[in-house]
């Protein structure tokens, strides 16, 4: 990626966003986004682990999970097209816990040496 603006423009390729632009992402751009995601997951791993741990023991650590979940929903409402059925599914409290946990687990698996390949394989299988 030549600069942050390029990354910013690529995020508009997400069909769930309000500002969706239908452009094809080149394979090199896709690989770069995966590498960025892997590096960010390494940086955020302590937080990811804390959030997952709080979900396991919801009675003792409910504040961490609730704060994360609240912020997750705020960001979705702010940036995504809430008229989309897929986005409504993310906002549905009964269904979004499973999606959030799965996403956090996938990001936590990305911190290994093979994190790039694991995430790439997951995305191609999805």
Sine and cosine of phi, psi and omega as CSV:
sin_phi,cos_phi,sin_psi,cos_psi,sin_omega,cos_omega
0.00,0.00,0.81,-0.58,-0.04,-1.00
-0.94,0.34,-0.52,0.85,-0.02,-1.00
-0.29,-0.96,0.05,-1.00,-0.04,-1.00
-0.94,0.34,-0.45,0.89,0.00,-1.00
-0.91,0.42,-0.63,0.78,0.04,-1.00
-0.88,0.47,-0.69,0.73,0.04,-1.00
-0.89,0.46,-0.70,0.72,-0.01,-1.00
-0.87,0.50,-0.66,0.75,0.01,-1.00
-0.93,0.38,-0.58,0.81,-0.02,-1.00
-0.91,0.41,-0.51,0.86,-0.02,-1.00
-0.91,0.42,-0.36,0.93,0.04,-1.00
-0.96,0.28,-0.07,1.00,0.09,-1.00
-0.98,0.17,-0.10,1.00,0.01,-1.00
-0.97,0.23,0.89,-0.45,-0.06,-1.00
-0.91,0.41,-0.19,0.98,0.02,-1.00
-1.00,0.09,-0.26,0.97,-0.06,-1.00
-0.97,0.26,0.42,-0.91,0.09,-1.00
-0.91,0.43,-0.63,0.78,-0.08,-1.00
-0.99,-0.16,0.76,0.65,-0.06,-1.00
-0.95,0.33,0.76,-0.65,0.10,-0.99
-0.82,-0.58,0.79,-0.61,-0.07,-1.00
-1.00,0.06,1.00,0.02,0.11,-0.99
-0.87,-0.49,0.54,-0.84,0.08,-1.00
-0.99,0.13,0.76,-0.65,0.06,-1.00
-0.99,0.11,0.74,-0.67,0.02,-1.00
-0.96,0.28,0.45,-0.89,0.00,-1.00
-0.82,0.57,-0.62,0.79,0.02,-1.00
-0.91,0.40,-0.60,0.80,0.03,-1.00
-0.93,0.36,-0.64,0.77,0.05,-1.00
-0.87,0.49,-0.74,0.67,0.03,-1.00
-0.87,0.49,-0.65,0.76,0.01,-1.00
-0.90,0.44,-0.66,0.75,0.03,-1.00
-0.90,0.43,-0.61,0.79,0.06,-1.00
-0.90,0.43,-0.70,0.71,0.01,-1.00
-0.88,0.47,-0.65,0.76,0.04,-1.00
-0.89,0.45,-0.69,0.73,0.01,-1.00
-0.89,0.47,-0.68,0.73,0.02,-1.00
-0.89,0.45,-0.70,0.71,0.00,-1.00
-0.91,0.42,-0.63,0.77,0.04,-1.00
-0.92,0.38,-0.60,0.80,0.02,-1.00
-0.92,0.39,-0.55,0.84,0.08,-1.00
-0.90,0.43,-0.68,0.74,0.00,-1.00
-0.92,0.40,-0.63,0.78,-0.08,-1.00
-1.00,-0.04,0.03,1.00,-0.08,-1.00
-0.79,0.61,-0.69,0.72,0.02,-1.00
-0.85,0.52,-0.61,0.79,0.02,-1.00
-0.95,0.31,-0.66,0.75,0.03,-1.00
-0.87,0.50,-0.70,0.71,0.00,-1.00
-0.89,0.46,-0.68,0.74,0.02,-1.00
-0.89,0.46,-0.66,0.75,0.00,-1.00
-0.91,0.40,-0.72,0.69,0.01,-1.00
-0.90,0.45,-0.64,0.77,0.02,-1.00
-0.89,0.45,-0.63,0.78,-0.01,-1.00
-0.92,0.39,-0.51,0.86,0.03,-1.00
-0.95,0.32,-0.56,0.83,0.03,-1.00
-0.90,0.44,-0.66,0.75,-0.04,-1.00
-0.90,-0.44,0.94,0.35,-0.15,-0.99
-0.90,0.43,-0.51,0.86,-0.02,-1.00
-0.92,0.38,-0.63,0.77,-0.07,-1.00
-1.00,0.06,-0.58,0.81,-0.11,-0.99
-0.86,-0.50,0.58,0.81,-0.09,-1.00
-0.90,0.43,-0.46,0.89,-0.05,-1.00
-0.88,0.47,-0.70,0.71,-0.03,-1.00
-0.89,0.45,-0.76,0.65,-0.01,-1.00
-0.89,0.45,-0.71,0.70,-0.04,-1.00
-0.90,0.44,-0.65,0.76,0.04,-1.00
-0.89,0.45,-0.70,0.71,0.01,-1.00
-0.89,0.45,-0.73,0.68,-0.02,-1.00
-0.88,0.47,-0.67,0.74,0.02,-1.00
-0.88,0.48,-0.71,0.70,-0.01,-1.00
-0.92,0.38,-0.62,0.79,0.05,-1.00
-0.85,0.53,-0.74,0.67,-0.01,-1.00
-0.92,0.38,-0.63,0.77,0.05,-1.00
-0.86,0.50,-0.69,0.72,0.00,-1.00
-0.91,0.41,-0.63,0.78,0.03,-1.00
-0.90,0.44,-0.73,0.68,0.00,-1.00
-0.89,0.46,-0.58,0.82,-0.04,-1.00
-0.96,0.28,-0.63,0.78,-0.19,-0.98
-0.93,-0.36,-0.32,0.95,-0.09,-1.00
-0.97,-0.24,0.31,-0.95,0.03,-1.00
-0.99,0.17,0.98,-0.21,-0.12,-0.99
-0.97,0.26,-0.06,1.00,0.10,-1.00
-0.99,0.12,-0.25,0.97,0.00,-1.00
-0.96,0.29,0.65,-0.76,0.01,-1.00
-0.90,0.44,-0.60,0.80,0.01,-1.00
-0.92,0.40,-0.59,0.81,0.03,-1.00
-0.95,0.31,-0.62,0.78,0.05,-1.00
-0.86,0.50,-0.58,0.81,0.05,-1.00
-0.90,0.44,-0.63,0.78,0.05,-1.00
-0.91,0.41,-0.54,0.84,-0.02,-1.00
-0.99,0.12,-0.25,0.97,0.02,-1.00
-0.96,0.29,0.91,-0.42,-0.09,-1.00
-0.84,0.54,-0.59,0.81,-0.04,-1.00
-0.92,0.39,-0.53,0.85,-0.07,-1.00
-0.98,-0.18,-0.43,0.90,-0.14,-0.99
-0.96,0.26,-0.41,0.91,0.06,-1.00
-0.85,0.53,-0.70,0.72,0.00,-1.00
-0.90,0.44,-0.67,0.74,0.00,-1.00
-0.91,0.42,-0.69,0.72,-0.01,-1.00
-0.90,0.45,-0.73,0.68,-0.03,-1.00
-0.89,0.46,-0.69,0.72,0.01,-1.00
-0.88,0.47,-0.68,0.73,0.02,-1.00
-0.89,0.45,-0.69,0.72,0.00,-1.00
-0.92,0.40,-0.63,0.78,0.05,-1.00
-0.90,0.44,-0.67,0.74,0.02,-1.00
-0.88,0.47,-0.70,0.72,0.03,-1.00
-0.90,0.43,-0.59,0.80,0.01,-1.00
-0.94,0.35,-0.49,0.87,0.07,-1.00
-0.96,0.29,-0.30,0.95,-0.05,-1.00
-0.98,0.22,-0.12,0.99,-0.07,-1.00
-0.99,0.17,-0.18,0.98,-0.01,-1.00
-0.96,0.28,0.09,-1.00,0.03,-1.00
-0.89,0.45,-0.48,0.88,0.01,-1.00
-0.99,-0.13,0.33,0.94,-0.07,-1.00
-0.84,0.54,-0.66,0.75,0.01,-1.00
-0.87,0.50,-0.75,0.66,-0.04,-1.00
-0.92,0.39,-0.62,0.78,0.01,-1.00
-0.89,0.46,-0.72,0.70,-0.02,-1.00
-0.92,0.38,-0.66,0.75,0.01,-1.00
-0.88,0.47,-0.71,0.70,0.03,-1.00
-0.88,0.47,-0.68,0.74,0.01,-1.00
-0.87,0.49,-0.72,0.69,-0.03,-1.00
-0.91,0.42,-0.58,0.81,0.04,-1.00
-0.95,0.32,-0.52,0.85,0.03,-1.00
-0.98,0.20,-0.36,0.93,-0.06,-1.00
-0.97,0.24,0.00,0.00,0.00,0.00
